[in-house]
Amino acid sequence: MTRDEITAYILDVYGVTPDAPWANDPEDVVFRHENNRKWFALLMTIPKKRIGLEGDEPIDVVNMKCDPVLLGSLLMEKGFFPAYHMNKDKWITAALDGSADDDRIRFVLDFSFEATSVHIKRKKK
């Protein structure tokens, strides 16, 4: 997936547009729920070396909340890395350079969206 493809997917599936909260990095955007303002994805451009790749060239990545049980297996897949600048136990980074499987990125995005949404708690009887 590319930056544009993931942005289009998020708009199409979740109806969410990007929010650029950092004036000095307007290309780095977050996607958040309207009702609780929680982030479910962070799209940014960083130097490759920040995620353990060779070189200083920029790479687009997306950070997503991830099930801790799934995290270990995802990190063994091409294109997935420990979360850059986030909690590495609950978030994961996917490279948007074609190395990570598109369906897998969409799967994790779906999890991230659900995991950060408002859940209604039922009263115990």
Secondary structure, 3 states (H helix, E strand, C coil): CCHHHHHHHHHHHHCCCCECCCCCCCCCEEEECCCCCCEEEEEEEEEHHHHCCCCCCEEEEEEEECCHHHHHHHCCCCCEEECCCCCCCCEEEEECCCCCCHHHHHHHHHHHHHHCCCCCCCCCC
